[in-house]
Amino acid sequence: MIRRTAVPALLLTAGLALAGCSGDGSKDDDAGGKKTTDPAAAALAVAKEYQQAANALDWRRACELSTAALRRGSVDECAARNVGPATATPSAPASESPTATVSPPTYADGSTPDALPSKTAATGPDRASTGPVTASGRPVNVPAAGDHPAGYGFLLTYTVTWPDDTSTSRKAVRVVEEGGAWRVDQREDVQDGDMGHGDPVTAALSGG
């Protein structure tokens, strides 16, 4: 008698082996078949969304993506604190725009220098435009520093454009896990001169 159970058994074993892997390189977890994700990639997505929201002055979204420590209150309080009074207008420093209450510097011959030109002309935009936020370098495992817990550190880069000037802005951003989600806990400026010295992300996030 010919036994016919061997072939189906082999096919079943092969099918189970294939079911444990997906075509994109991720695998099913043991909890319920959900695909595992790269935690650094998930943290980076939050860092970029936070910075894009801040650049767009969407402080409600930026505050939603912040830790409780960075918010220093509720989301509403955080957003209101960053937006400020609706009637507030930026004022130029006294060194850039002499006023009647501040005496401008005087040369030896008694003349005074012309005021420095402002970046916001009456017919120009009231704020700079920013380019897309990109990540530079690899994610960094940053240790705890001060009140900031350990997490991932990222170097985010974007352009800042005025009608007569374009510059590059760099931010070191710390992302930590809080309440089962990734949240931004710290953001520091990275100067051009810091880029060629060791690890600028860890250096910027270690003292803030």
Number of C-alpha atoms within 10 A of each C-alpha: 3 4 6 8 8 8 9 10 11 10 11 10 10 11 11 10 10 10 10 12 13 11 7 6 8 14 16 14 11 9 6 7 10 11 13 12 10 8 12 19 12 13 23 24 13 20 31 21 16 24 24 20 17 16 19 12 14 16 21 19 16 26 26 18 24 25 21 17 12 16 21 13 14 12 19 13 14 20 20 14 14 16 14 10 9 7 5 8 8 6 7 10 9 13 13 13 15 17 11 6 7 10 11 18 12 10 9 6 6 7 10 12 10 11 12 10 9 10 15 13 10 8 6 11 12 12 11 17 14 18 15 13 19 16 18 11 10 10 17 16 16 21 16 12 13 10 9 20 17 16 21 25 28 28 27 24 20 19 16 17 15 16 12 6 9 13 10 13 17 21 22 23 27 30 31 23 17 14 8 7 13 23 25 32 24 21 21 18 15 21 13 11 8 13 12 8 8 9 11 20 28 21 16 22 25 15 10 12
